């Protein structure tokens, strides 16, 4: 009887960090592939707290075979306080800032 060798990958965990995106301190949830074929950026709706989606991000990474990097980005637009407009005059485009940042 031959001995089976099971290939086991260490589970990769999503990292939570704060970053300056479009002049706002923004919550990011990231998981990076070693050799990504695609980078997915998502902005969660309700609830807009990216940490809530940690299990989802880790599951997607596993389901896609570890070949995709994922970044969850908290949208500041949903966090405006009444009477206090924090949106800059220019259009808020976090995906451009994410691509410009160096890791």
C-alpha positions in Angstrom: 0.0 0.0 0.0 1.4 3.4 -1.0 1.7 6.2 1.5 -0.3 9.3 0.5 1.3 12.6 0.9 -1.1 15.4 1.7 -0.1 18.8 0.6 -1.0 21.3 3.2 -0.9 25.1 2.8 -0.8 27.3 5.8 -4.0 29.3 6.0 -3.3 32.9 5.1 -5.0 35.5 7.3 -6.3 38.9 6.2 -4.5 41.8 7.8 -6.3 44.9 9.1 -4.6 48.3 9.0 -5.3 52.0 8.8 -4.0 53.9 5.8 -4.3 57.4 4.4 -6.5 57.2 1.3 -7.7 60.4 -0.4 -6.7 62.5 2.6 -8.8 60.3 5.0 -7.6 57.7 7.5 -9.3 54.6 6.1 -9.6 51.1 7.4 -8.2 48.4 5.0 -8.5 44.7 5.2 -5.9 42.9 2.9 -4.7 39.5 1.9 -1.9 39.3 -0.6 -1.2 36.4 -3.0 2.5 35.6 -3.5 2.0 35.8 -7.3 -1.4 37.4 -7.9 -3.2 37.0 -11.2 -5.8 39.6 -10.1 -6.3 42.2 -7.4 -9.8 42.7 -6.1 -10.8 45.9 -4.3 -14.2 46.0 -2.6 -16.0 48.6 -0.7 -18.5 47.0 1.7 -22.1 48.3 2.0 -24.1 47.7 5.1 -22.4 47.2 7.4 -19.6 49.3 6.1 -17.1 48.0 8.6 -14.4 46.1 6.7 -13.4 44.0 9.7 -16.8 42.4 9.5 -15.8 40.8 6.2 -12.5 39.1 7.5 -13.9 35.6 7.2 -15.3 36.3 3.7 -12.0 37.7 2.4 -10.1 34.7 3.8 -12.6 32.2 2.3 -12.5 33.9 -1.1 -8.7 33.8 -1.1 -8.8 30.0 -0.4 -11.6 29.3 -2.9 -9.6 31.1 -5.6 -6.6 29.0 -4.9 -4.5 31.7 -3.3 -4.0 33.4 -6.7 -5.9 36.6 -6.0 -5.0 39.5 -3.7 -8.0 41.1 -2.0 -8.4 44.6 -0.4 -11.5 45.7 1.5 -11.7 49.5 1.9 -14.0 51.3 4.3 -15.9 54.1 2.5 -15.8 57.5 4.1 -18.8 58.6 2.2 -21.1 56.4 4.4 -19.6 58.0 7.6 -20.6 61.6 7.1 -21.8 63.2 10.3 -24.8 65.5 10.0 -23.8 69.1 9.5 -20.2 68.2 8.9 -19.2 67.6 5.3 -15.9 65.7 5.1 -16.0 64.8 1.4 -13.4 66.8 -0.6 -14.5 69.0 -3.5 -12.9 66.5 -5.9 -14.5 63.1 -6.5 -13.6 60.5 -3.9 -11.7 57.7 -5.8 -10.0 55.4 -3.3 -9.0 52.8 -5.9 -6.6 55.3 -7.5 -4.9 56.0 -4.2 -4.6 52.3 -3.4 -2.9 51.5 -6.7 -0.5 54.5 -6.2 0.6 53.4 -2.7 3.6 51.2 -2.2 3.4 48.3 0.2 
